[in-house]
């Protein structure tokens, strides 16, 4: 059962949300009937005069009712106005009684659903919601523990008898906007527990997501070569999914179903440079937008399903521009937004391209680690190798693509 607003749930999970499960309970028919009566009473009530300060003029409810029943006016308020306000109050009270009964039955239905649920899923903060008040669990599992600030993690941690945290502190840390709070909150409970209780921590060295050629560079640079690709994904390419080359494909080498890792270098392209919209602190790159669109079109032509393709880029403006030229079914997101997700094919647009060799917050190497490890069968990275090579890690990645993957120098 998933706690949280249904609007934030994936479509496939709607039937598992708390609200959907509550609505499926027999008791909820009575709840729906009560709320219908409340709405009907509201329409009737609103035909009468609301006892606002303008008409109440300091009179209590009892005084208004007394004047209405005795047929007298008071403080300049005509008799018919008194009766109208008295009717309004009577109907309003009845509405309140019905609404309270509906809420009581709703709470009963919620408790029934919670008691029957074997697994309850929520965000860290959602674990502190009123629905879960007073409920304790045998085990609390905190996923993406390395992205949770310690206070938010504690909201969930205190709900259970045993704690299991999973995460990867070699990937992105929590987003902390306050510079003052950053020194304290940037160190997560996940990291602290690993340091305090090393005997209770474990490194999961088998990854079940990606081809070993996609895994190899992050493995070497971030995990000390300890990662191993599971046998069913180690050599899995788009060819194994039935994708074959076809006529009419523009970027044949880049989308080759048998090549899991490709780097498209735009360093020799005249129109490669990044741009900024007036007043924006973000960046976008028109050439890379075009290349992403063309490569996606080629992949679709090969028969790769839209839902199997993801586009990652570090900058919001690039996300917006790429989204304009692709189907809504293709997920386009920032690196941060894609953490924890995966696709068969990932197209990575680095954006930054300038004569100064500036790469901005791409210099956060954990962001590169996240971006490179989202693809299952094929990763196509697009960037200006000359600009990116000002940073040692990106220089190493391009060299790695030359050795182990497919390096293509574009001259558009």
C-alpha positions as CSV (number, residue, x, y, z in Angstrom):
1,X,0.0,0.0,0.0
2,X,1.4,3.4,-1.0
3,X,0.9,6.4,1.3
4,X,0.8,9.8,-0.5
5,X,-1.3,11.8,-2.8
6,X,-2.5,9.8,-5.8
7,X,-1.6,12.6,-8.2
8,X,2.1,11.9,-7.4
9,X,1.8,8.2,-8.0
10,X,2.7,6.4,-11.2
11,X,-0.3,5.4,-13.2
12,X,0.5,1.7,-12.7
13,X,0.5,2.2,-8.9
14,X,-2.8,4.0,-8.6
15,X,-4.7,0.8,-7.5
16,X,-2.2,0.4,-4.6
17,X,-2.5,3.9,-3.2
18,X,-4.2,4.3,0.2
19,X,-7.0,6.4,-1.3
20,X,-7.8,3.8,-4.0
21,X,-7.8,0.9,-1.4
22,X,-10.0,2.9,1.0
23,X,-12.5,3.6,-1.8
24,X,-12.6,-0.1,-2.6
25,X,-13.8,-1.0,0.9
26,X,-17.6,-1.7,1.4
27,X,-17.8,0.8,4.2
28,X,-16.7,3.5,1.8
29,X,-20.1,3.4,0.0
30,X,-21.6,4.8,3.1
31,X,-18.9,7.5,3.2
32,X,-19.7,8.5,-0.4
33,X,-23.4,8.7,0.5
34,X,-22.7,10.9,3.4
35,X,-20.5,13.3,1.4
36,X,-23.3,13.5,-1.3
37,X,-25.7,14.5,1.4
38,X,-23.3,17.1,2.7
39,X,-23.0,18.6,-0.8
40,X,-26.8,18.6,-1.2
41,X,-27.2,20.4,2.2
42,X,-24.6,22.9,1.2
43,X,-26.5,23.9,-1.9
44,X,-29.7,24.2,0.2
45,X,-27.8,26.1,3.0
46,X,-26.4,28.6,0.6
47,X,-29.9,29.7,-0.4
48,X,-30.1,31.3,3.1
49,X,-28.3,34.3,4.7
50,X,-25.0,33.5,6.2
51,X,-24.7,35.0,9.7
52,X,-21.7,37.1,8.9
53,X,-20.6,40.0,11.2
54,X,-22.5,42.4,8.9
55,X,-25.8,40.7,9.9
56,X,-24.9,39.1,13.2
57,X,-24.1,42.4,14.8
58,X,-22.7,40.9,17.9
59,X,-25.7,38.5,18.4
60,X,-25.0,34.9,19.5
61,X,-26.4,31.9,17.7
62,X,-28.9,31.5,20.6
63,X,-30.1,35.1,20.2
64,X,-30.6,34.7,16.5
65,X,-32.5,31.5,16.9
66,X,-34.7,33.0,19.7
67,X,-35.6,36.0,17.6
68,X,-36.3,33.8,14.6
69,X,-38.7,31.5,16.6
70,X,-40.4,34.4,18.3
71,X,-40.7,36.4,15.1
72,X,-39.1,39.6,16.3
73,X,-36.3,41.8,14.9
74,X,-33.3,43.0,16.9
75,X,-30.5,45.5,16.4
76,X,-32.0,46.6,13.1
77,X,-32.0,43.1,11.6
78,X,-35.4,42.4,10.0
79,X,-37.4,39.3,11.1
80,X,-37.0,37.5,7.7
81,X,-33.2,37.9,7.9
82,X,-33.3,36.4,11.4
83,X,-35.2,33.3,10.1
84,X,-32.9,33.0,7.1
85,X,-29.8,33.0,9.3
86,X,-31.4,30.5,11.7
87,X,-32.1,28.1,8.8
88,X,-28.5,28.6,7.6
89,X,-27.1,27.6,11.0
90,X,-29.4,24.6,11.3
91,X,-28.3,23.3,8.0
92,X,-24.7,24.1,8.6
93,X,-24.8,22.1,11.9
94,X,-26.4,19.1,10.1
95,X,-23.6,19.3,7.5
96,X,-21.0,19.3,10.2
97,X,-22.6,16.2,11.8
98,X,-22.7,14.3,8.5
99,X,-19.1,15.3,7.6
100,X,-17.8,14.2,11.0
101,X,-19.6,10.8,10.6
102,X,-18.0,10.5,7.1
103,X,-14.6,11.3,8.4
104,X,-15.0,8.7,11.2
105,X,-15.9,6.0,8.7
106,X,-13.0,7.1,6.5
107,X,-10.6,6.7,9.5
108,X,-12.1,3.2,10.1
109,X,-11.5,2.3,6.4
110,X,-8.0,3.6,6.5
111,X,-7.2,1.6,9.7
112,X,-8.6,-1.5,8.1
113,X,-6.4,-1.0,5.0
114,X,-3.3,-0.3,7.1
115,X,-3.9,-3.4,9.3
116,X,-4.3,-5.7,6.3
117,X,-1.3,-4.2,4.4
118,X,1.9,-6.3,4.6
119,X,4.1,-3.6,3.1
120,X,3.5,0.1,3.4
121,X,5.4,2.4,1.0
122,X,6.0,6.1,1.5
123,X,8.6,8.9,1.4
124,X,10.6,9.5,4.5
125,X,8.5,12.5,5.4
126,X,5.3,10.6,4.4
127,X,6.2,8.0,7.1
128,X,5.3,10.8,9.6
129,X,1.8,11.4,8.2
130,X,-1.3,11.3,10.3
131,X,-2.4,8.0,8.7
132,X,0.6,6.2,10.1
133,X,0.4,7.8,13.6
134,X,0.8,5.2,16.3
135,X,1.7,2.4,13.9
136,X,5.0,0.5,14.4
137,X,6.5,-1.8,11.8
138,X,8.7,-4.9,12.2
139,X,11.2,-3.6,9.6
140,X,11.8,-0.2,8.1
141,X,13.6,-0.2,4.7
142,X,15.0,3.2,3.6
143,X,15.9,3.1,-0.1
144,X,18.2,5.7,-1.6
145,X,19.5,6.3,1.9
146,X,22.5,8.3,0.6
147,X,20.1,11.0,-0.8
148,X,18.2,11.5,2.4
149,X,19.2,14.1,5.0
150,X,19.5,12.7,8.5
151,X,16.4,14.5,9.9
152,X,14.2,13.2,7.1
153,X,15.6,9.7,7.4
154,X,14.9,9.7,11.2
155,X,11.2,10.3,10.5
156,X,11.0,6.8,8.9
157,X,13.6,5.2,11.1
158,X,11.7,5.6,14.4
159,X,8.7,3.8,12.9
160,X,10.2,0.3,13.2
161,X,12.1,-2.3,15.2
162,X,14.7,-3.0,12.6
163,X,16.4,-0.8,10.0
164,X,17.7,-1.6,6.6
165,X,19.2,1.3,4.6
166,X,20.3,0.9,1.0
167,X,22.1,3.5,-1.1
168,X,25.2,4.6,-2.9
169,X,27.2,7.5,-1.4
170,X,29.3,7.5,-4.6
171,X,26.3,9.0,-6.3
172,X,24.4,12.3,-5.7
173,X,24.0,13.5,-2.1
174,X,20.8,15.2,-0.7
175,X,19.9,18.5,-2.3
176,X,20.4,21.2,0.4
177,X,19.6,24.7,-0.6
178,X,20.7,26.4,2.6
179,X,24.4,27.2,2.6
180,X,24.3,27.5,6.4
181,X,22.8,24.0,6.8
182,X,25.0,22.4,4.2
183,X,28.0,21.5,6.4
184,X,25.7,19.6,8.8
185,X,23.1,18.1,6.5
186,X,25.4,17.0,3.7
187,X,26.7,14.2,5.9
188,X,23.9,11.6,5.8
189,X,22.7,9.1,8.3
190,X,23.6,6.4,5.7
191,X,27.3,7.5,5.8
192,X,27.4,7.8,9.5
193,X,26.0,4.3,10.1
194,X,28.6,2.8,7.7
195,X,31.3,4.6,9.7
196,X,30.0,3.7,13.2
197,X,28.9,0.1,12.4
198,X,31.2,-1.2,9.6
199,X,30.5,-4.7,10.7
200,X,26.8,-4.2,9.9
201,X,27.4,-2.8,6.4
202,X,27.7,-4.7,3.1
203,X,28.9,-3.8,-0.4
204,X,26.6,-5.4,-3.0
205,X,29.1,-6.1,-5.7
206,X,26.8,-7.7,-8.3
207,X,24.9,-5.3,-10.5
208,X,21.9,-6.5,-12.5
209,X,21.3,-3.5,-14.7
210,X,23.9,-2.8,-17.4
211,X,26.2,-4.3,-20.0
212,X,29.7,-4.7,-18.6
213,X,31.1,-2.2,-21.1
214,X,28.8,0.5,-19.7
215,X,29.7,-0.6,-16.1
216,X,33.4,-0.7,-16.6
217,X,34.3,3.0,-16.4
218,X,32.3,3.8,-13.3
219,X,33.5,0.6,-11.8
220,X,37.1,1.6,-12.3
221,X,36.8,5.2,-11.1
222,X,34.2,5.0,-8.3
223,X,34.1,1.4,-7.0
224,X,37.7,0.2,-7.1
225,X,36.9,-2.4,-9.6
226,X,34.7,-4.4,-7.2
227,X,31.6,-4.4,-9.3
228,X,30.6,-7.5,-11.3
229,X,27.9,-7.7,-13.9
230,X,25.4,-10.4,-13.5
231,X,25.6,-13.1,-16.2
232,X,22.2,-12.2,-17.7
233,X,23.1,-8.5,-18.3
234,X,26.9,-8.7,-18.8
235,X,26.8,-9.0,-22.6
236,X,23.2,-8.0,-23.2
237,X,22.8,-5.6,-26.1
238,X,19.9,-4.2,-28.1
239,X,20.5,-7.1,-30.6
240,X,19.4,-9.5,-27.8
241,X,16.1,-7.6,-27.7
242,X,15.5,-8.2,-31.4
243,X,16.7,-4.8,-32.6
244,X,18.5,-4.9,-36.0
245,X,19.9,-2.3,-38.4
246,X,17.5,-0.9,-41.0
247,X,17.6,1.4,-44.0
248,X,17.0,5.1,-43.6
249,X,19.0,5.5,-40.4
250,X,21.2,8.6,-40.4
251,X,23.5,7.9,-37.5
252,X,24.2,4.2,-38.2
253,X,27.3,3.8,-36.2
254,X,25.9,5.6,-33.2
255,X,22.7,3.6,-33.0
256,X,24.3,0.2,-33.9
257,X,22.4,-2.3,-31.8
258,X,25.6,-4.3,-31.1
259,X,27.5,-1.3,-29.6
260,X,26.7,-0.7,-25.9
261,X,28.8,2.4,-25.4
262,X,29.2,5.3,-27.8
263,X,30.7,8.8,-27.4
264,X,29.8,11.4,-30.0
265,X,32.4,14.2,-29.9
266,X,31.2,17.6,-31.3
267,X,34.6,19.3,-30.8
268,X,35.1,19.8,-34.6
269,X,31.5,21.1,-35.3
270,X,31.3,24.8,-35.9
271,X,27.9,25.3,-34.3
272,X,28.7,23.3,-31.1
273,X,28.7,26.0,-28.5
274,X,26.3,26.3,-25.6
275,X,23.8,29.1,-25.2
276,X,21.9,30.9,-22.4
277,X,18.5,32.4,-22.4
278,X,18.3,36.0,-21.1
279,X,18.0,36.0,-17.4
280,X,18.7,32.2,-17.1
281,X,21.5,30.7,-15.1
282,X,21.0,27.4,-17.0
283,X,22.5,26.4,-20.3
284,X,21.3,24.7,-23.5
285,X,23.0,23.5,-26.6
286,X,21.1,23.7,-30.0
287,X,23.4,21.2,-31.8
288,X,23.0,18.6,-29.1
289,X,19.2,19.1,-29.1
290,X,19.2,18.4,-32.8
291,X,21.5,15.3,-32.4
292,X,19.3,13.9,-29.6
293,X,16.2,14.3,-31.8
294,X,17.8,12.6,-34.8
295,X,19.2,9.7,-32.7
296,X,15.9,9.1,-31.0
297,X,14.2,9.1,-34.5
298,X,16.8,6.5,-35.6
299,X,16.3,4.3,-32.6
300,X,12.5,4.4,-33.2
301,X,13.1,3.5,-36.8
302,X,15.1,0.4,-35.6
303,X,12.1,-0.6,-33.5
304,X,13.2,0.5,-30.0
305,X,10.0,1.3,-28.1
306,X,9.6,4.9,-26.8
307,X,9.3,3.8,-23.2
308,X,12.7,2.1,-23.5
309,X,14.5,5.4,-24.3
310,X,15.6,7.9,-21.7
311,X,17.4,11.3,-22.2
312,X,19.5,12.7,-19.5
313,X,21.1,16.1,-19.4
314,X,22.5,18.2,-16.5
315,X,20.7,21.4,-17.3
316,X,17.0,22.4,-16.9
317,X,17.0,24.5,-20.0
318,X,18.3,21.6,-22.1
319,X,15.6,19.4,-20.6
320,X,13.0,21.9,-21.7
321,X,14.4,22.3,-25.3
322,X,14.8,18.5,-25.8
323,X,11.3,17.9,-24.4
324,X,9.9,20.2,-27.1
325,X,11.2,18.0,-30.0
326,X,10.4,14.5,-28.5
327,X,7.3,12.5,-27.7
328,X,6.0,12.9,-24.1
329,X,6.4,9.1,-23.8
330,X,10.2,9.5,-23.9
331,X,11.4,10.5,-20.4
332,X,13.7,13.6,-20.5
333,X,15.2,14.6,-17.2
334,X,18.1,16.1,-15.4
335,X,20.8,13.8,-14.0
336,X,19.4,14.4,-10.5
337,X,15.9,13.5,-11.6
338,X,17.0,10.3,-13.2
339,X,18.8,8.9,-10.1
340,X,17.2,5.6,-9.1
341,X,15.7,5.1,-12.6
342,X,16.9,3.1,-15.7
343,X,16.2,2.6,-19.4
344,X,17.3,0.2,-22.0
345,X,18.8,3.1,-24.0
346,X,20.1,6.4,-22.4
347,X,21.2,9.4,-24.5
348,X,23.3,11.7,-22.4
349,X,23.8,15.3,-23.5
350,X,26.6,17.1,-21.6
351,X,25.6,20.6,-23.0
352,X,28.8,22.5,-22.0
353,X,30.8,23.7,-25.0
354,X,32.8,26.9,-24.9
355,X,36.3,28.2,-25.7
356,X,37.1,28.7,-22.0
357,X,36.8,25.0,-21.1
358,X,34.3,25.7,-18.4
359,X,32.1,22.8,-17.4
360,X,30.3,24.2,-14.3
361,X,28.7,21.8,-11.9
362,X,29.6,18.9,-14.3
363,X,32.7,19.0,-12.2
364,X,30.7,17.2,-9.4
365,X,32.0,13.7,-10.5
366,X,29.2,11.9,-8.7
367,X,26.8,13.5,-11.2
368,X,28.8,11.7,-14.0
369,X,28.6,8.4,-12.1
370,X,24.8,8.7,-11.9
371,X,24.5,9.6,-15.6
372,X,26.7,6.8,-16.9
373,X,24.9,4.1,-14.9
374,X,21.3,4.6,-16.0
375,X,21.5,2.6,-19.2
376,X,20.9,-1.1,-19.4
377,X,21.8,-2.0,-23.0
378,X,23.1,1.1,-24.7
379,X,24.6,4.4,-23.6
380,X,25.1,7.2,-26.2
381,X,27.0,10.2,-24.7
382,X,27.1,13.5,-26.7
383,X,29.5,16.3,-25.8
384,X,32.4,18.6,-26.8
385,X,35.4,16.5,-26.0
386,X,37.7,19.5,-26.1
387,X,35.7,21.4,-23.4
388,X,35.0,18.3,-21.3
389,X,38.7,17.3,-21.4
390,X,39.6,20.2,-19.2
391,X,38.5,18.0,-16.3
392,X,40.6,14.9,-15.7
393,X,37.7,12.5,-15.2
394,X,35.9,13.5,-18.4
395,X,39.2,13.2,-20.2
396,X,39.6,9.7,-18.9
397,X,36.0,8.8,-19.9
398,X,36.6,9.9,-23.5
399,X,39.8,7.9,-23.6
400,X,37.9,5.0,-22.2
401,X,35.3,5.3,-25.0
402,X,38.1,5.2,-27.5
403,X,39.5,2.0,-26.0
404,X,36.4,0.0,-24.9
405,X,33.5,1.6,-26.7
406,X,32.9,3.5,-29.9
407,X,34.3,7.0,-30.3
408,X,32.9,9.1,-33.2
409,X,34.2,12.6,-34.1
410,X,31.4,14.6,-35.7
411,X,32.0,17.3,-38.4
412,X,28.5,18.7,-38.8
